[in-house]
Amino acid sequence: MIKDIDINWTQLILKEILNDNHRSWTSTANPDFPEFEKNELKSLNYPFLHPTVHLEKMQELRHNYLQKFVRPGFNNTLNFCRYTKDILGHSGEFGKMAIWKLEPNEKVLPHADLLDYHSYIRRWVYNINLNSDLTDIIVDNKKIEIQPGWIFELDLPLVHSFINNSKETWYFLTFDTWKN
């Protein structure tokens, strides 16, 4: 677990989320992945859901598109990802970058990320606005203590889930970096 060095990032990112002119969130509903039945996310470096089920397509997008495209209005979020990657000492290129939105009492059901793509990346989870008194992040059957502004590496392919027990919308950012 890494505590945020500068808590101001959380406010900058939350402000971008709340000010987004393109307020559309993408449903993750997919009959092949029922654990994401009711969830929504906002892809930051791809205009649609990332094609993570197709490793070849992700590798094709890796060197150019995923490094250059950023959703309009999310420059601070991109700068945070770059900053964090630098302080973590990780030089891999960005993979999937997304902000997840869980409404009150909503959850991402327990699952393991087992697509071919996942064996090539490291995944980082940055908590934006709620703490572990109101949310549950369960990794490998253990609850992770989290505060706004804390980031951790999600060790794939461990089983994990996210549960919003609060009466507020919960936002968290995930971003992947390709292993060198």
LINJORA-V146848 format. One record per pair of residues at least 6 apart in sequence whose C-alpha atoms are under 7 Angstrom apart, sorted by sequence separation. I is the first residue (numbers start at 1). J is the second residue. D is the distance in whole Angstrom. If there is no record, write none. Layout:
# LINJORA-V146848
I & J & D
I & J & D
This chain:
# LINJORA-V146848
43 & 49 & 6
51 & 57 & 7
52 & 58 & 6
137 & 143 & 6
138 & 144 & 6
164 & 170 & 7
29 & 36 & 6
30 & 37 & 7
51 & 58 & 6
136 & 143 & 6
137 & 144 & 6
28 & 36 & 6
29 & 37 & 4
28 & 37 & 6
29 & 38 & 6
28 & 38 & 7
29 & 39 & 7
28 & 39 & 6
27 & 39 & 6
28 & 40 & 6
27 & 40 & 4
132 & 145 & 5
26 & 40 & 5
27 & 41 & 7
132 & 146 & 5
25 & 40 & 6
26 & 41 & 5
131 & 146 & 6
132 & 147 & 6
25 & 41 & 6
26 & 42 & 6
131 & 147 & 4
25 & 42 & 5
130 & 147 & 7
131 & 148 & 6
130 & 148 & 6
140 & 158 & 6
129 & 148 & 5
139 & 158 & 7
140 & 159 & 5
46 & 66 & 7
127 & 147 & 7
128 & 148 & 5
139 & 159 & 6
140 & 160 & 6
45 & 66 & 5
127 & 148 & 5
128 & 149 & 6
139 & 160 & 4
127 & 149 & 6
138 & 160 & 5
139 & 161 & 7
46 & 69 & 7
126 & 149 & 7
127 & 150 & 6
138 & 161 & 5
45 & 69 & 5
126 & 150 & 6
127 & 151 & 6
137 & 161 & 6
138 & 162 & 7
45 & 70 & 5
126 & 151 & 4
137 & 162 & 5
44 & 70 & 6
45 & 71 & 6
125 & 151 & 6
126 & 152 & 7
136 & 162 & 6
137 & 163 & 7
44 & 71 & 5
67 & 94 & 6
124 & 151 & 7
125 & 152 & 6
136 & 163 & 5
66 & 94 & 7
124 & 152 & 6
125 & 153 & 6
135 & 163 & 6
136 & 164 & 7
66 & 95 & 7
124 & 153 & 4
125 & 154 & 7
135 & 164 & 5
123 & 153 & 6
124 & 154 & 6
134 & 164 & 7
135 & 165 & 5
123 & 154 & 5
134 & 165 & 5
135 & 166 & 7
134 & 166 & 5
62 & 95 & 7
130 & 170 & 6
129 & 170 & 6
129 & 171 & 6
113 & 156 & 6
114 & 157 & 6
128 & 171 & 6
113 & 157 & 5
127 & 171 & 7
128 & 172 & 5
112 & 157 & 5
127 & 172 & 5
50 & 96 & 7
112 & 158 & 6
126 & 172 & 6
127 & 173 & 7
112 & 159 & 4
125 & 172 & 7
126 & 173 & 5
111 & 159 & 5
112 & 160 & 6
125 & 173 & 6
126 & 174 & 6
110 & 159 & 6
111 & 160 & 6
125 & 174 & 5
110 & 160 & 5
111 & 161 & 7
124 & 174 & 6
125 & 175 & 7
110 & 161 & 4
123 & 174 & 7
124 & 175 & 5
45 & 97 & 6
109 & 161 & 5
123 & 175 & 6
124 & 176 & 6
20 & 73 & 6
44 & 97 & 5
108 & 161 & 5
109 & 162 & 7
123 & 176 & 4
43 & 97 & 6
44 & 98 & 5
108 & 162 & 5
122 & 176 & 5
123 & 177 & 7
43 & 98 & 4
107 & 162 & 5
108 & 163 & 6
121 & 176 & 6
122 & 177 & 5
42 & 98 & 5
43 & 99 & 7
107 & 163 & 4
121 & 177 & 5
122 & 178 & 6
16 & 73 & 6
41 & 98 & 6
42 & 99 & 5
106 & 163 & 6
107 & 164 & 6
121 & 178 & 4
122 & 179 & 6
16 & 74 & 6
41 & 99 & 5
42 & 100 & 7
105 & 163 & 7
106 & 164 & 6
120 & 178 & 6
121 & 179 & 5
41 & 100 & 4
105 & 164 & 5
120 & 179 & 6
40 & 100 & 6
41 & 101 & 6
104 & 164 & 6
105 & 165 & 5
40 & 101 & 6
55 & 116 & 6
103 & 164 & 7
104 & 165 & 6
105 & 166 & 7
53 & 115 & 6
55 & 117 & 5
102 & 164 & 6
104 & 166 & 5
13 & 76 & 6
39 & 102 & 7
104 & 167 & 5
12 & 76 & 7
13 & 77 & 5
104 & 168 & 5
52 & 117 & 6
103 & 168 & 7
104 & 169 & 6
103 & 169 & 5
102 & 169 & 6
103 & 170 & 6
101 & 169 & 7
102 & 170 & 5
39 & 108 & 7
101 & 170 & 6
102 & 171 & 7
101 & 171 & 5
9 & 80 & 7
100 & 171 & 6
101 & 172 & 7
36 & 108 & 6
99 & 171 & 7
100 & 172 & 5
35 & 108 & 6
36 & 109 & 7
99 & 172 & 6
100 & 173 & 6
35 & 109 & 5
99 & 173 & 4
35 & 110 & 7
98 & 173 & 6
99 & 174 & 6
35 & 111 & 7
98 & 174 & 5
97 & 174 & 6
98 & 175 & 6
97 & 175 & 4
96 & 175 & 6
97 & 176 & 6
95 & 175 & 7
96 & 176 & 5
95 & 176 & 5
94 & 176 & 6
95 & 177 & 5
94 & 177 & 4
95 & 178 & 6
93 & 177 & 5
94 & 178 & 6
92 & 177 & 5
93 & 178 & 5
92 & 178 & 5
92 & 179 & 6
92 & 180 & 6
14 & 128 & 7
10 & 128 & 5
10 & 148 & 7
10 & 149 & 6
7 & 149 & 6
4 & 149 & 5
3 & 149 & 7
4 & 150 & 5
3 & 150 & 5
4 & 151 & 7
2 & 150 & 6
3 & 151 & 6
2 & 151 & 5
1 & 151 & 6
2 & 152 & 6
1 & 152 & 5
